[in-house]
Amino acid sequence: MFTNNKLSKAVRLAMVFGAATTLAFAGSVSAQETEEDETAKKDEKTERIQVVGSRIRTDGLDSASPITIISTELAKDQGLSTLGELLRTSTVAAGSSQLISALSVGFVTAGGAGNESISMRGLGANRTLVLLNGRRAGPAGTRGQVAAFDLNSIPLSAVERIEVLKDGASSLYGSDAVAGVINIITKKGDGSNVTVNLDQPFESGGENYRLNATYGKTFDRGSFRVVADYNLQTELARGDRDFFDCNQRLFYSQANPGERTDPIDPRTGDYHCSASQYGVWIFNYAPGASNFRTGVKAQYDYDGFFAAANRPTFNSLITSPGPNNISVPNGWYPVSYDKETDGWADADHPFQNAQSMIPESEVASVFMMGDYDLTDNISAYSELIYSQRKTEVNSFRQFWTAQLGGRRYIRGGTVDGWGGDAVGFMPVAMTDHSGGETTIDYSRYVLGLEGSLGDWSWDVSFQNSYNKGTYNNKVILFDAMDMAQNAVYGGPCAGAVSPVSGKACTPVDWLSPDHINGNQSQAVKDFLFDIDYGVTTYRQSTIDGYITGDLFELPAGMISTAVGASFQQDALNDVPGEATLAGNLWGSTGAGITAGSANTRAVYSEVFVPVLRDMFLAESLDITASGRWTDVSTYGSDSTFKVSANWVIGNGFQVRASRGSSFRAPALFELFLEGQTGFLNQTGNDPCLNWSARLDEGTIDPRIAANCNADGVPATYVNPGSSMTSITGGGAGLLEAETSISQGIGIVWKSPEDKFGFSADYYDVVISSQVSNIGGGTVLDLCYRSENFPNEPFCDQFTRRDGSAAGDFGIDTVRGGYVNVAQQKVRGTDFLFTYQDDFDFGSLRIRLDHTVQFERSFKQFPDSDPSQYVGDVGDPKHVGTLSTTLNRDGWRYTWNMRYVSGTDDYKYFANGNQTTYRGQPSTFIAETPTYILHSASVQRDIYGVDVTFGIANLFDKAPPQGSPAGVRTAGNSILYSQYEFIGRRAFLNMSYDF
C-alpha cells in the first residue's frame, strides 16, 4: 500500500479554500509544511501523486490543463442526492441541456427511461469520458443507443470528489475523451459511517430518501472499504405542480402586448387548455356539408355542460338541407371551428395529471474496494460495484383510426347515428396504457497490480463492466388496431384472431363516448393493448498497463515519461420485445435487434520536460507532450497528440496553454443500430405540402417547388395526411471516425497570503466529420433542394403516397441514419474567483464559477451555413455558481446561488415571435429570462452526529413559462435541465461515524 499524505493534504486544502483547479492551491501545499517537516524529509525522495489529465506522477497538483475539483460536501450543503445532480452544478455541464430522468419521459432517449448522463460543453455524452478511480466506467442503460455511463450506477455516498478535466485528452485516455474527462474518486481507508438523507418538497411529490452505510479499515499491509446504499426517488406526477397544468396557448395581442388572445374555457373561466384533445375529427368531401366548418370536431357532452349552456348543435349550423350534411347522435356538439368554440373543446383529460414528470426510481448498490501489499514493492488492488435501478414511468396517449383500409375516416352512414354522405369521421381516443418499467443491473470489477522498479512506478489493471437492462413498454398492437378498424367496413372479426399477436378479435365501438374518453372495456383493452419486453446487454473489458518514471536530469529538473498500452473489447446486444421485432407497434418507435462488437488496441506515451527554473519572469516553465496510436476493429487506426505548457511567472501569476487532437471511433449503436422506427408529422417535414400556394406567397424555394411538381405532387395537396414512418439505422461500412482539435490558454493568479485566487481559461474545440443522425425531415429537404433531383441519393430514402386514399400525397416512409457531417465547434471562457479569510466572527469562504459561451455552432455539410446555438433555449451564454460559506464556533453556514442567462428561440421563426391566431395578430413566448436559484443550509455536529439542514430553491422559483407553439414545454413550463421542476424543498442529512 503506497501512502499519499501530500495528495490528501492538497485535496483538503483545495476543498477548504474553494479551489476550482488543482493548479490554484498546489503551491501552498509545500509552503505550509513546517520547517521541521522539511528537515525530516529532505533526504527522502519526494513523494509523487497522479491526478486526471496526466499519467506522469508529479510533485504536486499543478497542471497545465484546467481541472475542476468538485467535493461531495457540496452535495450535502445544497441538498443534492445523486451524482448527476452534483455534476450538473458544474458550469461545464450547465451551459447545455443535460439528459435527466425528467427528459426521458415521453421521449426516445439514449440509454432509455430514467438514464442520466453528462455532456461536457454540450458536445454529447458519448464525447465525454467517465472514469472511476482513473479507469473506464462502462456504459449502462437500455435500448440500442447505449453508449454512455449512467450516473445512477454509483452511489454518491461512495464518492469523495470528482475531478473534471476540461479539455480533450484522447492522447492519454483514448476514444470518447473529446470534450474532456470526468474522474470519479471514491472514498478510501478507515472510516465507518451510517448516513440518512431526507429530501422533502413543500408540496407533495418528488420526495427523495437515501440510506447508506460504510465500513472501512486500514491494517498493516492494506485496507478495504464497503459501501451499501439505497436511494428512493418518488414520482413527481404532472398533477402535483400547478406549473405543469394543462398548457395554454400563451398568445398575446400585438396591438396590446399585455392582453391575451387565448380563448376562454367557459367551464373554468380561465384561458383554454390546448393540450391533447380527444373527440371526433371530421373530414369534408366534395361537394361538402353545409354544416361543416374548417377544423370542426365533435365533442361529447360528458357532464351536461353543453346542453345546460344551450350550445349550438350540428343541426343548428345547417345552411342548406340535404343528405351531405353532418348528423351525429344526441350529446355530441361541434367545437374547434372558431375562437369561441376553441374554448369549448376539452383537451384537459384527467390522464395527463398522472403523467410522470420525474419517474419513480429505486436504486440499490454495493461498492467494495481494497488493496494489499504483496511485497514491499508490489501492491494488489481491486474494486467491485453492483447496482440495480428500477424506474417506472406513467404516461398517456391518443390513438385513432389511422388505417381503415387506407381511408382513415369512417364514412357517414357506416355507423348508426353518424351520417352525412360527404363527410368522414375519425375518432381520437385517450388511454393511460402508456409508459413502462426499466430495470438496470450494472456490475463492474477491477483487478490490478501496482509497484515500483527502482525509481520507476508501474500499474497493470483489468476492468470488466457488464450492463443488463430489461425494459417493458405498454404498447398498442398494430394488427389488432388494423383488424378492429377494418371490421367497421365488414372485415373479419368474430371468431378470427389477429395475424401477428394471435389474439381473438374483439369489436371496438370506435365512436362511443366511453371509448373516446379512455373507458374502454377490459375485452377491448386486452385485444388492442399489450406489454412488450426487451433486453439490452453491454459488456466492456479493458486491460491497461503503463510504467512511469524519470529519464535524466536537466538544469531545470528531471525529464519524466510514461509509456503504456491497452486493449479493450466492447459488445452490445439489444433485443426488443416480440411486438417491436415483428413490426407490430401502432404509433410507437420500433426497432430490430442491434448487435455488434469492437476491439480496440492502443499504445501511448507522455513526456514531461522542465525547461526553466528560478529565472526572471519564470519561476518555472514546463512542457508536457503525449501521443497515442489507436486501432479499432470496426474502423481502422489513427493517432492523436497533445502538447501543453505550464509557465509560472512569479508573484502568484501563472499561464497555461495546450493544443491537442482527439479521435472517436463510431459507437456501436452508431454502426449497428437496426431499423429503429418512429413517426413524424407531414407538416414541417414534407417540403411539398401546399407547395403551390407557398410559391405564390414566396415562402418556398422555387427549386423545391419545381422538384415537387416534377415528382407528381399536385398543387391541390394542401391538407396533411397521417404521420410518416421514420426509420433510423446504423452506418456500418460508411462511417468514419470523428477527429477534433482542442486548444486553450489560461491565466491563474493567487495572492501570496492565499486570500484571493483567480483563473480565466479560454477553450476552443472543433470536431470534424462528426457522427450525427440525419433525421427524416432533413433527408426530404436535401432531396427536393438538390440540383440533381431526382438522381440525388437522398431521394432514394423515402416513398410517397399516390393520392388514392382521400387525396393523400404525403410521405409514407423515410429512412435516415448516422452519417459523418461537417463540423461542430465550441468556444468560450471559464472564470473562477475565490476568496477566503479569517475574521473575529468566523472563517469566510467565497467561490464564484462563471462560464461564458462565445460559440456553439454546427454545420450539417461542408457547404452549409453554420447554425449558432449560443443564446438558444437550453444553451445560455452565461452560467455560473456563487457559493458563500461561514464557519463559526462549530457551525457551518452555506448560501449557494446558481444562475443562467436569458435565452430565446425566435430566430427559428420567419416572423420572430409574431403569429396569428384565428386571424388576430398575436405574439408567442419562446424565451427565458435570467434564472436564479438559491439554497441555504446549516451544519453542526450534535452529540457525535453530523447534521446538515437546509432549504433548496429557497424562493420557490418555478420553471420559466413559454408557449407550446414556440418551445418545448410540459404544461407551459419550459422543459430543459437548467430549470427546477420540484419547487422549494427542505433537506436533512444526518451522518454518524463509529
FILUM-174586 format. One record per residue (C-alpha): x, y, z. Coordinates in steps of 0.02 Angstrom, whole numbers, plus 50000, padded with zeros to 5 digits. Layout:
N
XYZ...
REM end
This chain:
994
500005000050000500765016649947500345031650055499895048549984499875060750129500365075350021498945071949899497695070750041498325086950115498245095649946496485089849913495925095150087496665112350059495835113749890494165109749970494425121850116494945136350007493685133149869494975129949735494185125849569495765119849489497125108749552498305122449498497605135849611498235129549778499535116449738500935128349777500285131149953500485112949999502355113150021502325131250080501285126650230502365112350286503345116350441505225118050440505315102650549504365092750418505555098550283507085094350387506425077050422506035073850241507445082550148508395066450123506875056850062506365055549880504905067249855503255057949861502315059549697500495057849656499415057049500497825066049451496735065549297497505073349142499195065149155499895047949186501555055149245501645056549434502125074449478502735083249634501065091549666499385095749595499985108949470499305105349298499495112949126497685108649093496195116449182495485104149309493975107149419493815097749583492045095249647491885089349827490395079049880490245091050027489395102449900488025089549880487705089250067487665108250079486475110149932485335095249960485885085549806485515066949810486365059649656487995060649563487095067849412486365082149513488075086349581488915086349411487565097349336488065111149457489715112549362489735126049229490465113949101488775104949109487565119149149487915127848983486885114948888485355104448924485815087749001484935070948993483995069549157482635057249206481275070349179481795072348997481755053548968479865053348996478885053748834480445054348726481565041048650483235044848733484955036848732485065024048871483185022548897481985028849030482745035649190484505036449118485595051149169487215055649082488345070749069488805080548913490275092348936490165108448836488585101648753489645090648639488705074748686488815061548821489725049748704491115062748687491355064248875492415050548953491915044949128493245036649235493055028249403494655029949503495595033349342494905018649244493485017449120491715015149182490745005349051489085010748976487405006849056485595008149000484305000348886483825000448702485015000848556485775017948590486825013248741488505022048740488735032448898488945028649082487315030149181487695041449330486395032249432487555017149435488695023149575488055029649742488535047249790488945040849964490445031249894491195046549810492495057949890492715070249748492585072349560493995078649451493425086749289494745088849154494025102549044494955099448881495205084848764496285070348818496155056748687498045055348677498035049348857496375040748884495825035848709494185037448619492735047248696493855060048785493435073248654492575086148765493505081148923493625068449062492625066049221493595055949351492555049849498493655046849650492945035549785493255036249972494655025350040495425019650202494745019550379493015025650418491365017950469489805028050445487915027550433487035041750342485195045750320484645058750193482875065550179482285077350043480505083850065479685096149944478495108750021477165101449905476915082649893477765072949754479595071149711480215065949884481925057949898482535046150034484285038950049485095027250174486895021550164488175012950273490065012450255491375001750338493215004350303494764997650385496635000350363497864987550427499744984750414499804978650235498214985250158496464992050175494684988750121493054998350113491244992950088489805004750048487974999650040486725012449977484845013249949484045028049862482195030649826481635044749714479735045549723478715050549573478295068549534476695067549434476135081449320474615084849429475735087749581476265105149524475195119549463476535125049340476325108449246474455111149224473725108249052474595120248933473785136048873474225143748705475015158748793474675170748648474695189748669473995203648563475225212648451474235228748468474075227448658475565217048717474865213848891473215207148825472995188548800472215182148638471925164448702470115158448701469215156748867468595140048931466845143348999466975128349115468385136449214468325154749165470195153249132471165152948969470855137048870471945121548887472605116548716473475100148752472915083048691471145084848626470005069848609468385067848515467925065048332468865073548190467765077148038468315077247856467285085547720467195077647546466585086747391465275093447362465275095847550464155097747701463355114647735463595112547923465445108647906466645121747970468525121247943469345112048086467685106648164467705091948285466345083148380466455083948570465355073448684464425082248824465045071148966464485082349109462955090749029463825107449015463465109748829461615106448850461465117549002462325131748908461195128948757462685127448643462455126448453462225108948382462725102248212460915104048157460915122548204462395125248088461485118747932461285132047799460705120647658459715104747699460225088747614460985071347635462775077947632462615086747799463405080547959462255071448079462815064548247461975055748395461255065948537462535072848657463855077348526464235095648493465315105048366466925112948433468585119948369467945129448218468195147248282468975155948431467465154148543467235135648507469095132648531468735136848711467365123648719468495109548660469045098248802470925094848797471185093148984470975074549010471235067849188472505055249122473795068949097473835073049283474535055649317475945057549189477675055849266478715071649262480055063749370479825044849369479955034349524481705026749533482365014649661484245011649664485134999049775487024997449761488554990049843490314996349816491874987349880493704991049860495324985349938497194984649921498544973449992500434974549992501074958249920502874963849946503744979949991503684984749807502084976849740500294980049792498694972049731497054981649722495274978149673493594986649654491834979749638490204988649611488474981449588486934992149569485134989249521483985003149465482115001249440481205015449354479325016349325478565028649202476705032749192476025041649041474525043448924474225044848739472975047448599472545033848473471425034448322470825025548166472325028648054472075013347944470285008647897470855000547736471795016347691470265027647715470755034247888468955040147911467315031447948466165037247808464495044747855463105031747861464295017547909463915018248095462165021348164461885039548209463395046048115462775052247947463225063147801463595057247625465005069947607465895067847773467055055947863467335053548048468985049548136468795045548322470285050848429470265041848596471305042948755472155029148853473325028249001474085012348929475755020948902477435021248990478335006149062479634999549181481524998349166482724988049270484604990749254485804978249332487564985249320489154977249383490974981949367492544974749441494374979549432495884968849472497604976649468499394976849523500484991949553502264993149608503965000549585505584995849497506885007049574506325024749540505025019149414503195015249453502075003549356500244998749353499304984649266497414982749281495944973149210494224981149209492604972449164490894980449165489264971949121487584980049096485944970649083484424981349058482664974449045481264985648988479414983248966478374995648870476494997348863476094996248678474624996448558474624982148434474564986748251473754970648191472374971948321472054990148278472014986148093470824971448116469644981048230469584995848111469284985447955467854976948046466934993548030466814990247843466384971847862468124964647885468294948247981468224949048170467014936848255467954920548278469544927448196471224930548276472474944348242473794938448119475354943048219474884943848403473654929348388472294937348493470444933948474469664948748385468544959848491467414972748407467784990748453466435003848462467595017348397466345031648406465645028048579465905041548711466635029048834467935022848710468475040448665468565045548848469775031348889468485019848969468705005248850468044988548906469274976048976468994964848825469464979048707471004983148810471544965048809471384964648619472174981348571473484983248707474974973148765476624974448858478224971948759479784965548847481554968948786483324965648850484934975348823486674969348869488304978748854489994971848907491614981548910493274973748958494914983248966496714978349002497854993149033499644994549088500925008349099502595012549177503175029849229504755037349298506205049249273507355048149122508755060349159509045077249238509125094249153509655110449237507815114149269507415096849337507065078949289506325073649123504945061149162503985049549050502565036949047502315023148920500835011448911499685000448810497874995048820496664982748743494784984948752493304974248698491524981048682489974970848641488174977148627486624966548605484884974148612483404962648583481754972148583480104963948627479144952248512477924965448453479334977548414480324964548318478784959448220478444977548170476784976048260476764992548353475465005848322476065023748344477675019348436479505018348397480025001348334481724993248313482624977548260484004968348351485524979548373487084969048397488914972348368490634971648444492314980348428494104977648484495224992548519497114992048535498165006848586499915011948637500295028748714501695038848788501925055148880503465065548921503685079649045505105091949013505585105549139506265119649032506625134049152506795136249340507065151149455507355164149320506715181849293504855180749246505005161949250504945153249416504625138049309504165133149132503675115249095503155106748933502125090748928501845080948768500865065048739500395054148592499305039048560499065026548420497365018048417496715003948309494854999748311494234983948226492654992348161493575006948083495465006648071496895015948152497315033848191498465043948304498205058548422499325070748513499315084048647500595097348695500385108448846501415121648933501395127449113502265144149146502405150349325502875168649302503015173649484502095183949614500655171749603500425172949414500395157749303499975154549120499475137749046499105132848868498755116948772498365110448599497895092748555496935081448441495605068748482494915053548396493235045048421492785029248328490905027448297489985019948444489245002648422487475009148410488005021748278488675007348175487434993448207485775001648258484464991048172482874998148100482285009948236480605017248182479625032348236478305044248169478435061948100477075074448058476875078847875476785097247922478525103947946479365088747868478635086347694479325100747587477985097947456476485100847568475495115747495476965119647380475955129547252475185141947373476845143847463477675147747295476405161647266476755168147443478635167447415478885156147567479655141347474481245139447374480715139247189481865124447159480945114447292479265118947216479865114047042480515097347106478895093847198477925097247039479105086146939478825072347067476975072247029476395080747189474845090747137474555108847184472965103047272473965093547404473645105847545472945095447689474195084447780473775066147798474295053847932476055053748002477515046947903478535032347968480345037148001481665023548005483415026148075484825013748055486675012148089488065017047970489195001647974490345001747822490015020247790490525029647946492255036747976492975041548144492725058948214494275069548236494465085448335495685098948385495575106248559496585121148612496565133048757497525145948855497285151949032497955163249166497975159849353498335171649496498365168349681498825180949814500365177349920499315175850078498085164249990496615175750018496215177649834496275166149686495775169349506495865159949342495225162549166495345148449040494885150448857494365134548764494125130848580493565113748517493235109448335492535092248290492675086848109491715072848023490545072248173489405057148176487615063148176485895055948148485125063247990483255063648026481855060747904481445079147882483255082947833483275068647707481715075647623482385093347620484055087947545483165078147409481975091647350483255105447369484525096347260485025102047086485195083647042483385079147078482785065447057484515057347048485055064147216485465048847327484385055647468482875054047352483015035147363482755035847550480855038247553479215033147473477725044447439475875040147438474955040947271473395050547323472215035947303471675037147486470715053347509471945063147404473375059547521475055062647433476055062947595477665053947634477375035947683479105030447743480755039647757482415032047805483755042047896485305036247986487025040148053488225049347938489785059847957489345078247949490495092847929490855101448093490385106048270491305119848361491265126848538492205141848608492115150448775492985155248936492895148049111493155160349253493505156749435493655168349584493975162549762494145172049923494485165750099494985173950260494795172750448493855185950547493285188250726491575181950676492235166350589493075159450433492315165750271492485157250102491765163549936491885154849769491225160649601491245149649446490675157649284490705151649104490415162348950490005153148789490545162648635490095149748505489245132948491488965130248306488535115748194488745113048007487735099147928488785098447770490365107247708489365119947607488065122747744487945138947839488425135748021486995135848145487395145348305486595138748464487275150248599485825160148668484535147148617483385140048748484405126548835486065134548782486295150548885487765161948850488155164149035488055151249176488785151649349488755147249532489145157949683489435149349849489735157850017490195148050173490465154350350491225143250486490905149850661491015141350830490735123950761489325129050644489455129950455488255141350360488145139950171487225150550043487295144749862486665153149705486545145749530486105156149379485885155149191485655169849074484135173148968483835163748806482625163748659482205153448504481415167048398482725165848260481965149148210480335157648158480165167948000479225181848090480095181048258478835179748398477385185548289475995174048232474135174548202472775165648297471095164648213471585179848109472095190148259473925196148256474735188548408476405185148487477025169448575478355166248706479915156248663481135164348783481765162948960482325176949075483895176149181483525161849300484245161449477484075147849609484575149649792484895136949927485425138750108486005126350239486745125050412487875111050477488315106250655488985091350750487685086750882488205073451006489295064950877488015065950738488455077150590486825086150548486515096950395484835105350368484375116750226483135123450102483405121249915482555132849790482335144549936481175156649847480125142949765480645147549588479545139549455480205134949282480075148749151478415148649059478275147748870477085144648726476995126448668476945132848489478695140048509479675129648634479695112548719478585112948872477645102348997476095112349029476825129548999478435125749095479955125948982480735108748990482645109848997483835103349129484415120549190482735123749271481975117549433480465105849420480145100849601479945117649689480505122849862481095108249967481865105150137483315093050156484085084650306485695074650311486185065250470487845055950475488625046150616490415039750618490855024750725
REM end
